[in-house]
Amino acid sequence: MTTGPGALPMTVPAPGLPARVRIHEVGPRDGLQNEQGTVPTEVKAEFIRRLAAAGLTTVEATSFVHPKWVPQLADAEQLFPLVRETGVRLPVLVPNERGLDRALALGARDVAVFASATESFAKANLNRTVDESLAMFAPVVTRAIEAGLSVRGYLSMCFGDPWEGPVPVEQVVRVARRLMDMGCDELSLGDTIGVATPGHVRRLLTALNEAQVPTSALAVHFHDTYGQALANTLAALQHGVTTVDASAGGLGGCPYAKSATGNLATEDLVWMLHGLGIDTGVDLGRLTATSVWLAGHLGRPSPSRTVRALAGADASHKE
């Protein structure tokens, strides 16, 4: 049965879970980067403002990648000044030192590098081996830290790779350890093609702890290809992880992994967390309205089940 607007889940806390979770919202960057039609810069800026107004404290704004690789994000220089004073953390992706220079020139305070746990994806995404890509990131991380910025390391293909199949846990740990040794403050573990299951998640998190990567430095980034994103998130929460990546309305996938069908929807995550009594600071109603508004600009309904339930079957109309 479809619930009405403003409906909230019944709160029934479960033992052993964190009291608060920080949602790392990736919609404006990871969510929009694959859109075929160009989304106007002002629409992106308004999207970010609405996400901040809904209570999200970390909103990944854009990427300073070369425009020919991700045309949708070619307006990074125009977008960032429009949202710089939003009052929330606005991380940006920087693929190399040139990208870092561009981010620094605009006053960015939080940056991220994007590495791969597998050779196949490193070659497809960065046209480099894993070692070559890490060598490229090292001066970026060093310079960012020297400039007083926080640095997040994304690690993709942590659970499975479309070319190589299941990824050995020790292989992921090895690359993760190198990113942490570079000086990354936080490491986001990406299930880029959505093949992870809860036991696999627990095993990887435990192995990272054994390699002296603390849980407090870890975030999780699940795709919902096989419907496992929330189950995997719960497994991570039970392990003590308190930072979860999600994309408003379930936008996004991965341009270099065709089987990656979409990020975990922020609304679906918030519904589960609030039902568990976990504080997020997010106003679910305002967040849902934001995704309905954006769906109108994109010309299609949101794939988020929570958005559809709260806003009605057709979430494609403009607010």
Secondary structure, 3 states (H helix, E strand, C coil): CCCCCCCCCCCCCCCCCCCECEEEECHHHHHCCCCCCCCCHHHHHHHHHHHHHCCCCEECCEECCCCCCCHHHCCHHHHHHHHCCCCCECCEECCCHHHHHHHHHCCCCEEEEEEECCHHHHHHHHCCCHHHHHHHHHHHHHHHHHCCCEEEEEEECCCEECCCEECCHHHHHHHHHHHHHHCCCEEEEEECCCCCCHHHHHHHHHHHHHCCCCHHHEEEEEECCCCCHHHHHHHHHHHCCCEEEEEHHHCCCCCCCCCCCCECEHHHHHHHHHHCCCECCCCHHHHHHHHHHHHHHHCCCCCCHHHHHHHCCCCCCCC
